[in-house]
């Protein structure tokens, strides 16, 4: 499994994500914040509470998290297109 090394919240519900192997990129969650776990993230100050847990997973205080493997694949696709 790919592990996230760092994450930074950016404007417009975007995340700057760096993986342990150096793969880095920006992902937008703007159109993906729906459902009971992700609705609270629409509050900008709450969205900015993003962190990486001890397993290398992006998460928020309410338990919402993002699958690192899917993010990794998305960033790899971005780097191939760029």
TAURTA-V261864 format. One line per field, one symbol per residue. ss: DSSP state (H for helix, E for strand, C for the rest). psi: psi as a letter, one per 30 degrees, with the letter a starting at -180 (. if undefined). A space follows every 50 residues. Layout:
BEGIN
ss=???
psi=???
END
This chain:
BEGIN
ss=CCCEEEEEEEHHHEEEEEECCCCEEEEECCCCCCCCCCHHHHCHHHHCCC EECCCCCEECCCCCEECHHHHHHHHHHHHHHC
psi=kkkkelkkkllhhlkjkklfgfkkakkkgeggilleefefffjeeeefgk lkafggkkllfgfklkjeeeeeeeeeeefee.
END
